[in-house]
Amino acid sequence: MTPLTRSPSPDAARADMTANAGRRKWLGGTARAVAGAGLLSLVDPLVRAGAWAAGTDAPEKTEVKIGFIPLTDCASVVMASVLGIDKKYGVKITPSKEASWAAVRDKLMNGELDMAHVLYGLVYGVHMGIGGPKKDMAVLMSLNQNGQGITLSKKLLDSGARDGESLAKLMAAEKREYTFAQTFPTGTHAMWLYYWLAAYGINPMKDAKVITVPPPQMVANMRVGNMDGYCVGEPWGARAIMDKIGFTTVTSQGIWTDHPEKVLGTSADFVNRNPNTARAVTAAILEAGKWIDASPENRRKTAETIAAKSYVNTDASGIVDRMLGQYEDGLGKKWTDQHAMRFYADGAANFPYLSDGMWFLTQHKRWGLLKDHPDYLAIATQINRIELYKQAAQAAGVSLPASETRTSKLIDGVVWDGSNPAAYADGFKVKA
């Protein structure tokens, strides 16, 4: 697929010139670093960090505040800081625990946060001005794939609903207000929830009430009966099972295998002002994700680290099993999931595919969040900073895919490849 091009404005042209100059400096520094990698590996890590930071690729801003929500998939941001990988690239990452995705959005927009572990669809929603102020945004990398899920309440189970098919039958037979929660209106959890319900003929905009609840508050709200089900990231699906208030009816990888999930997001302004910083942080988090995925022991250490009060604030036992792909649904079924949450997968989990970004726009259009079809490819090309990612991947020794788009088949059998997003968005039987 060939990206669309437009004649840049004078301001954009100047920004591109600045970015290109920084890019040449970065690549020069990277080439020198690669050439000396064998020698540097013998040097003390702190001395080695100085070698990265002192070249012409030196980050413009060396202390970077990155927001995160207490979820398992904040792990690569946290571990880049905890393991000191950030220092290798001349930056200091300060993870900042946030209360809600709305808070993350607002702080990214006003500059209180430099970057964030953030919902893919939130970045696109802000860029499009959906449901709030509009600001040009950037996706630097995908942080992870898979590892979310939809939890249904024991009340639904007692009424006969175990899966999508039985839920649809129950909702048709027993008329009442059914309430489901997601974490942000344009975010991934909303889209997984809507897609799954629609696959069974349930229109989330007409047949149910959908509310927004911050991830750490999901379990408490279900415990007091505020919702019949919710979609959220881990460990809040596993927590519902541990607390015996709900069960996992479907994992997000069961809806879309190896789907995009959280991203490293920031404003376009930040990237334009700090391209070297953006590349350095991306490279550090790529390396952290590679470390997490390297062994089961590393995943266990990660679970123990992020379980702390300053991060996810839960028992490590509620994190580690699903990080290792060991699942149980709360109804007696146990399995090893071959598509559990992954942070690296030889770079496959991290590349900011244009088709991934466009998919969220198609669903925003499907559910009436966008009134008209946008220029799908042009917007994805603007937001997803693929060239910057490639440079960071080179610095971190990460493989690149052959294409900037990919093909997937979702739970309803519909294939998405990014080739005709308008027809795809309009082709669903169940929509707003």
C-alpha angles and dihedrals in degrees: 000000000000115000116239117247133206133186105265123235118245090258091049091047091053090048090051091050090052092046092048091051090051090046092055090049091048094050091047091051091046093052091052091047093050091048090054098039094108092055095041091055088067093053127091109271094241092051089047089053090057091054090057095045099047100060131089088272090066112145115255090220116033100187113060125187111210120188122217140177119227098266133124091247093066084076101104092051091050095044093049085062100037094048092045093238089135090065090059088065096044099257138103114220115207110193112214118201111222131196101223144358089253088059091050090051094050094046093049089051096049095041097246086123121043094202139347147209092241147164113274092225093048091062091049092045093054091047090053094042094241113169096346147015118340123234132163108254140188137215111208099180144335110261098200149342130229127353104112126106151182117250123198124198127252086241090065091046091053087053092053103264113133102143142006096283096050091042091056091050092049094048090050093048102039110044115206138114108291113198126203128179133216130174105241131003097241097030135109096261092055090050094048091048094048094045093050095047091047091050086066095044097262113134107212091201096052111018100045144029113246121199134183118238128169111249099248090052097054098090094047091050093050090047091060093043101254094136143022094216144349143200117221144137125267143312089033094069092052090043092060089056093047089051091046095232100112148000138229109256095177138355119229089243085058087060096043119002111228092000122175114261130166122008138197098252135183141151122284088236092060093051093047091051096039111029094150091050091049091051093045094051092045091051092048093050091046089056091047091052089050089053093050093051094044096088144353088248091058090050090052091050089049092051091051091049099048093042089073121113092251091060125023097346101213139103114292087227088067091057110035102063096057091040086059091046094252106139137179122177100211091250098082100275118124128181146158106246113216090198102048122145111307129186102190120002091180089308095307091111094052110045111109097229115200089222091057092055093045091052092065090051090052090054093046087055092044092056097043098254087121116043096200136028110270125211090273100189096041092052094047090048090052096047103037105069097209098163092051090048091052091054092049090047090052090052091049095043094244124156121242127219122244093241138035090224133051139196126239138171116217131208094277092054094252114139120224120196103148094245098117110014097168093055090044093052092048095043099075118105093209112055141125 
